[in-house]
Amino acid sequence: MDELRLLGVTRATRDNHWLRITQGIYGEGKHPPTVVEQCVAEALAADGVSSGRVAATMLGLDGVRLWTPQFIVPPGSSNRRPGAHRRTIADSEIIKVEGYRCTSGLLTLLDLAYDVDDLVWEQALESALRMKLVTLEEVISAVDGSRGADRMRRVLALRPEGAQPTGSLLETLFVQMARHVEGLPPPQRQVEVRNRYGDFVAFLDTAWTDLGVFNELDGQQHKNQPVYDASRETSVVEATGWLCGRFTWHEVVNLPVRTARKLAGVIDQARRRPLPPAPLTL
């Protein structure tokens, strides 16, 4: 309570449910602070800039798990708080998320490349590209000299030239899983399909147009729209004559080996039959 009095926080304010998050930082509400709130509070108390996994979480990047604070303070500043790292960064490498400072999309990706594995970094990269936090050209230009250069090169080498960012985390996970099917090239992403009259039918998450296979990925948002999904699938089959592989979040995330075998079976069936006439795709 002495700390609150020194900060000018009155008893009435305390009774209105102000919670101590860390020394010198308080939050309003009855519920305990989340992990990300605790991490941001540590950076705020030190006048630092959230970085690494904390910045990735603030920016909404896919795949990154958060455990402890990570933030940058200027050289010469105290680094006694947990997660503090002395480092010089330019103002252009700092952005604000809901009023709180964190590293830019590019700098966050560079820091993550030294901290996470290849799969997680690819998930973060695809989401950063999808949200337009960074361009692929900016990432490629920053590889040389970065601490995670080897990882970045490995992941970037897997991206087909000109590929669109994946449309979701589930799509990224599917692309990663599909690499375990022997002899299968990377799928095309975000394929637009039109019918024989030129009318728009659908954007496909992923497809192998040269094999006549498309994939429907059912995330959590699909569980209450089975009729719409079935109608969409029928329209794509009618327009293309392709086989459909349908995969759920549970299958891709929790049963990747079994699901890769399932995908391999669909691909094998497609290779056994004549390829339908090419539909209108973009």
Secondary structure, DSSP 8 states (H G I E B T S, - for coil): -HHHHHTT--HHHHHTTEEEEETTEEEESSS---HHHHHHHHHHHTT-EE-HHHHHHHHT-TT----S--EEE-TTS---STTEEE----GGGEEEETTEEEE-HHHHHHHHTTTS-HHHHHHHHHHHHHTTSS-HHHHHHT-TT-TTHHHHHHHHHHS-TT----SSHHHHHHHHHHTTSTT----EEEEEEE-TTS-EEEEEEEEETTTTEEEEEE-GGGTT-HHHHHHHHHHHHHHH--EEEEEEHHHHHH-HHHHHHHHHHHHHHHHHS------EE-
